[in-house]
Amino acid sequence: MNMHNVSWVRQDMVSPSARPDRQNGRLEWTRKNLFNGWVSTFLTLASVAAILWLAVAVAPWLGNSVWQATSLAECRQLLDGAPGACWAVIRDRWPQLLFGFYPPHLYWRPVLAFALLFAAFAPVLFRSPPARALWFSAVYPGIAYWLIWGGSLWFPTAVYLGFAVAVGLISLSARISHGFAISVAILGAVLWWLYAVEPLTSTANALLPITLDVVASRDIGGFLLSIVIGVTGIAMSLPLGILLALGRRSSLPLIHLLSVVFIEFIRGVPLITLLFTASLLLNYFLPPGTNFDLILRVVIMVTLFASAYMAEVIRGGLAALPRGQYEAAEALGLDYWKAQRLVILPQALKISIPGIVNSFIGLFKDTTLVMFIGLLDPIALAAAIRANTNWQGIYWELFIFIGAVFFVFCFGMSRYSMYLERRLKTDHR
């Protein structure tokens, strides 16, 4: 059959043409998204009206802002009866909101610890981390502790040696059984921390003193305290949550029972109750004369609380995987831990990213609850500033500033979550 004789077969390609004007551009987007029906039109107009009303109401207050004053009375005198914001309280008290009662001449230490935090998180949060950067991420907690609290550098070094002792015990007893090796490693590390850290620190400090001025925990407050509790809780709750989720799905009755009891107990008790327990009741169960730092107690309770919720989020990701993934790992000859590390957990954690980040955001905001046990978080410091005679009566400016800072941190975590989801979304490419 000669195709040139068929009249309905086109011999040349049609050149592409632009979309019609009515289906392209901002007007078409506005019609589809803002005025697509009477309900959409009503909601759009109502939203615009509310935004305009809020802008008209707030604009004079923001437009007459005062940034340089030493008291609320001076702010009102400069405003001369006109409505206006007194942001001078932030300018006057921002070191207190950021650092609490940390000694001013030592501000460089928490600032340096905060800067190093980004260097420690970069290899963990972004792809292709070099091995040396991961080593810095591992030693960063000890460096941050030494910078913020001060004291001898040999103390965090001795604590890290406890992990080295655990690794050595695992390598020596791994031939017997994995469970026995882990038990021996945990026992050896605990005994090291209880009986070897203090003598080793004293001896090393006597031979080669490397110390910084000690800062008491009662002087640490503001956003520094929130970041310390939040970052530590976030970093520790994720691995604990993974272990609890695996324990709850374990076929071993004792492991399963202990995981279920812990998760359900923690989820059934408010965080403020656990904080009061850490603050008031924990000392009754410790030997007399034991000095257990309050911030450390709070960090432990916040971590345990967050790990229980994290376990349920990760368990949801594990339950979402089809049974075929487990069977494929078994067909490859992988043991339990290799199957979890190489096949199961990477997929489960990818599914659980929104829930994990949501738990992180909730944990960071819950750090403000420590004000009820006497720690000076930003909310408690705002109350202390308002109690001062110079700033008595100030309200909106302080809490708007605190809320804005919390929003920056939480919004940053949310955007990183979206970036991570896009980077790991390989199933539809």
Salt bridges, closest charged atoms under 4 A:
ASP12 OD1 - ARG10 NE 3.43
GLU28 OE2 - ARG31 NH2 2.67
GLU28 OE2 - LYS32 NZ 3.75
ASP92 OD2 - ARG93 NE 3.28
GLU264 OE2 - ARG248 NH1 2.92
GLU264 OE2 - ARG267 NH1 3.62
GLU312 OE2 - ARG248 NH1 2.95
GLU312 OE1 - ARG267 NH1 3.45
GLU312 OE1 - ARG315 NH2 2.79
GLU330 OE2 - ARG323 NH2 3.83
ASP427 OD2 - HIS428 NE2 3.41
